[in-house]
Amino acid sequence: MIVNLSIVAVVVIILLGLVALLRADINRRADEVIALKNKVALRYKAIEALASLQRNSEKARVEKLSLITMLPISDKLINFPRDISSLAKKNNVDIGFSFGEEIAGSETNPGYLSFSMTADASFINWLNFINNIERSRYIVSFDSFNLVGDEKKFKSIINGKVFSQ
């Protein structure tokens, strides 16, 4: 009976050892399953984001094309200095104007014509003049302003671009 009890004890100890090993293996595999599940969820979110970007990129392409068609054709930019002179007169600003480099537009990107301008006026008139240019029918970006003077007499050199198709 002692032999049977010792055999039972050895079997129980071996079974407990096997249970402990199986439990560790099950825990390890459960952790692997959780890690794989998280990886799949992350990839699913990435695929959803990519699909959303692809849908939105088509919308953005269409919107970009419609914005480009809103721009004047480059031949119409010949009127830009005349329109700037008209705005200058309305705001009591003395200007000098010259065109610079022209970059042709493409189907997907606008073209532009760089310009340089001198402007002499009071500060408030100069500021109104710049605001009126920004609100004009042209899409203009100002690259640099070189400003000298005080509120009564203000001189500036302005470099910028006017955009076209």
C-alpha positions, 0 to 999 in steps of 0.5 A: 500500500505504501508503494501504491501511495508513493506511485500515486504521489509520483503520478500526482507530482508528474501530473501537476508538473504537466499541468503547470507546463500545459498552463504555461504553454496555453498562456504563451499561446493565448498571448500570441493569439492576442498579439496576432489579434491586435496586429490584425486589428491594426492592419484593418485600421490601416486598410480602412485609412488607406481606403478613405485616403483613396476615396478622398484623393479622388475628391481632392483631385476633382476639387484641385482641377476645379480650382485650377480652372477658376484661375485666369489663363496666362494670357489674361495676366497681361491685364494684371499691371493695369488692374494693380495700377487702378487699385493703386490710384484708388488707394493713393499709392504710387507704384512701379511694376515689372513682371519676372519669371513665368512658370507654365501650369500643368493639368494638375498644378497652376502656373504663375508669373512672378512680379516685383513692385515698388509702392510709396504711400502712407501706411494706411493707404499701403495696407488698404492697397495690399488688402485690395490686391488680396481681394481682387480677382487674381490669386496672388501670393506675396513672397517678400516685403521690404518696408521703409519709412513711417506712418506718413511716408512709406516705401516698399519693395514687394515681390510676389506671384500671380497664379494662372492656369 
